[in-house]
Amino acid sequence: MCLSSKKNIKIKKFINKLLHKKKDSFFFFPFSLTKRKREEKGKKKKKKMIITKLHNKGSHLMIDAYDCDERLLSDVNHVTEFLKTLPKIIDMTIIMPPKVMDYKAAIPEDDGVTGFTVIAESHISIHTYPKRNFFAFDCFSCKEFDIKKAVKYIVNHFKVGHMVPQITTRGFDSREFNPDKVVRFDKNKKSEEIIKSYVKNI
């Protein structure tokens, strides 16, 4: 259920460029730019992402992030702030305030903070593993959103070292976007057989 290859390639290039920026670059230290450069940057017209009709073509962004700041991943307030701010950045509507908990597992390495917020467009969730410097992030929206803005904020907020992002297209018209992914249930076949065959081919 991937987005068009052209769009995926652009996003992957953007993410690689973002993660390999030097720490004295604009993204990490915006005030290090000279006055002239800031003025030139302000003059550039911002490109607006075209949003399609609600519930037709939505985006699902999933991220496995590594080499993150352990202190930030274990901070409940920091995770709560993340779940409050991200929806605003990508123009989503919060309908349930973030629910965040500090979980203590039987194995210390599996301790972490889990957070979830419900948005009108669907949901956003995060599960952190501070001792492993890792977190798993998930954002599903029934409308397209600016993935570049979301990734920028995520990388900066948790000081991500590197990540494995996955982007899929979902919605009422998903069958049309992904015809090769459609699983049909034949009345003459048992559903168990169809499901077993499908899982084997994933």
Helices and strands as residue ranges (DSSP letters): H 5-19, G 30-32, H 35-43, E 58-66, H 70-73, H 76-89, E 94-103, G 108-110, E 112-119, E 122-129, G 130-132, E 134-141, H 147-158, E 162-170, H 174-177, G 179-181, H 191-200
